Amino acid sequence: MQRFYINWTFFTRGVNKGIEEVEEKYRIISWIHNAVRCNVEELNLNFTACGGFTFVLPSCLYQSQSFKSLVLKCWNEMTLEAPPVSLSCNLHYLQLTSVRIVDERFCKWISSSCKCIKELHLIQVKGIKNMTIQSSSLEIFKSVGMDLVELNISGQKLIFIDINWKFCSSPGNCSLNICAPNLEALTWVGKVLNSQNLGKLPNLQSTLIFLQPTVDHNLSGVFSSICRTKVLGLNENTMKAMFKECSMQAPLDILRLVIVLPSFSNDIVPITASVLRRTGYLNSLVISTSKPFRSDPKSTLQSSSGFDMGYWKLQNLTFIYQLKDVSIDLSSGSNEIEFAKYILENAPNLKKIVIRHHPGSQQSNIVVGKVTRCKIISRAIILIQEIR
């Protein structure tokens, strides 16, 4: 048997809740036993419960030589009992969603007993505060919405790490330590922690860092770890903290830069210029803004206008000669369209530029008018689109 799915709702309640729950668990365990007899390879359990309960997977499942993939989701409170550390298995893929693990031997079991595991996905898993994973086989690790205090992840074969720590209750007391010398892709969303050590990442190809720091935070250690990445994604606060006062002098060898901002406001333009001055090989640029207007449109217009083409010409941006692909979202003010005009008039190898505006605005006519008056230096395709 290649795959076996169980989608089960526990309706146990009332005076017979305990008996009914035992009967339902016995029925599910019996099905799993039968699947093991059929050499099941992939097991997918999707539980919905009216109240909290504890579930224990049978040991024969882990001992099965054919069993390689487990997906367990619970849409209400459920506690999963971790298997004994001595119980080794051939598990390659493990995904746990919305379950509670009260026994921290789970981490020890993953590290010492799952010698073949390649992917570990932990989504909204509760109960674990201090997580240490040391695996010689793990290639992909994903942690989303876990209220961790400490996360240590290490492995020679790790190539992708995705951490979403923004739900952490007290980030100032938390720490993150990564030891993955062969890591190729890193995504880190959340808050700046008390201690973060990403280690040396010489093979990093793609990095997305969306943190919630202030300019007082020192992210020099993070920068030194990711500076060799080829694709870099940053949000506003991370960029401000990382490149404040030109404190980061090292060049960036990135080929693609994605910047996500509330708006291209006057306070973020110099920071953006500071980042761009460090890029000499950039050939793809995305500036995405999420807020078309604030409560006071006039105030927004003033705070997002003032940096014209003359400013950008003074920045001596060497990447402009390599640039081939651009996407810019317009919010309010003139900063974005002035930057787009600078690109059109100074990027000789530009192949395509997409200028996106929010619906219901008059920006489309304004953009068309300004673009047609540009002295376009390339044969780039120019697309003016509405943000959907």
QUISULDA-V554075 format. One record per pair of residues at least 24 apart in sequence whose ideal C-beta (glycine too) atoms are under 8 Angstrom apart, sorted by the first residue. I is the first residue (numbers start at 1). GAP is how many residues later the second one is. Records with the same first field share a line. If there is no record, write none. Layout:
# QUISULDA-V554075
I->GAP  GAP
This chain:
# QUISULDA-V554075
1->34  37  38  39  40
2->38  39  40
3->37  38  39  40  41
4->27  28  31  36  38  39  40
5->39  41
6->25  26  38  39  40
7->39
8->37  38  39  40
9->38  39  40
10->37  38  39  40  41  43
11->39
12->38  39
13->37  38
17->34
21->32
25->28  30
29->29
32->25  26  29
33->25  27
36->24  25  28  31
39->25  27
40->24  26  27
41->25  26  27  28
42->26  27  28  29  51
43->24  26  27  28
44->27
45->25  26  27  28
46->27  29
47->25  26  27  28  29  31
48->26  27  28
49->25  26  27  28  29
50->26
51->25  26
52->24  25  26  27
53->24  25  26
54->24  25  26  27
55->24  25  26
56->24  25
57->26
59->24  25  28
62->25  26  27  29
63->24  26
64->25  26
65->25
66->24
67->24
68->24  25  48
69->24  25
70->24  25
71->24  26
72->24  25  27
73->24  25  26
74->24  25
79->48
82->24  27
83->26  30
84->25
85->24  27  28
86->27
87->26
88->25  26  27
89->24  25  27
90->26
91->25  26
92->24  25  26  27
93->24  25  26
94->25  26  27
95->24  26  27  28
96->25  26  27  29
97->24  26  27  28
98->25  26  27
99->26  27
100->25  26  27
101->24  25  26  27
102->25
104->24  25  26
107->24  25  26
110->25
111->24
118->39
122->24
148->26
149->24  25  26
150->24  25  26
151->24  25  26
152->25
153->24  25  26  27
154->24  25  26
155->24  25
156->24  25  26
157->25
158->24  25
159->24  25  26
160->24  25  26
161->24  25  26  27
162->24  25
163->24  25  26  27
164->25  26
165->24  25  26  28
166->24  25  46
168->25
186->40  43
192->25  27  49
196->25  26
197->24
198->24  27  28
199->26
200->25
201->24  25  27  28
202->26
204->24  25  26
205->24  25  26
206->24  25
207->24  25  26
208->24  25  50
209->24  25  26  29
210->24  25  28  50
211->24  26  27  30
212->25
213->24  25  27  28
214->27
215->25  26  29
216->25
217->24
220->27  28
223->25  27
224->26
227->24  25  26
228->25
229->24  25
230->24  25  26
231->24  25  26  27
232->24  25  26
233->24  25  26  27
234->24  25  26  41
235->24  25  26
236->24  25  26  32
239->29  32  33  36
240->28  31
243->28  31  32
244->27
246->28
248->30
250->28
251->27  28  29
252->26  27
253->27  28
254->25  27  28
255->26  27  28  29
256->26  27  28  29  30
257->25  27  28  29
258->28  30
259->27  28  29
260->28  29  30
261->26  27  28  29
262->27  28  29  69
263->26  28  31  37  40  41  68  69  70
264->25  40  67  69  71  72  75
265->38  39  68  70
266->37  38  39  40  41  69
267->36
269->38  42  66
273->38  39  42  44
276->39  41  43
277->38  39  40
279->39  40
280->38  39  42
281->38  41
282->37  40  41
283->36  39  40  41  42
284->39  40  41  42
285->38  40  41  42
286->40  41  42
287->40  41  42  49  52
288->39  41
289->40  41  42  47
290->39
291->40
292->39  40  66  69  95
293->38  39
294->38
297->35
300->31  32  33
301->31  32
302->31
303->30
304->27  28  29  30  31  32
305->28  29  30
306->28  29
307->28  31  32
308->26  30
309->29  32  33  36
311->27
312->26  27  30
313->29  33
320->26  27
321->26  27  28
322->27
323->24  26  27
324->25  26  27  28
325->25  26  27  28
326->24  26  27  28
327->26  27  29
328->25  26  27  28
329->27  28  58
330->25  26  27  28  33  37
331->27
337->29  30  33
340->31
341->29  30  33
344->27  30  32  33  34  36  38
345->29  30  31  32
346->31
347->30  31  33
348->29  30
349->29
350->27  28  30
351->27  29  30
352->28  29  30  31
353->27  28  29  30
354->29  31
355->27  28  29  30
356->28  29  30  31
357->27  28  29  30
358->28  29
359->27  28  29
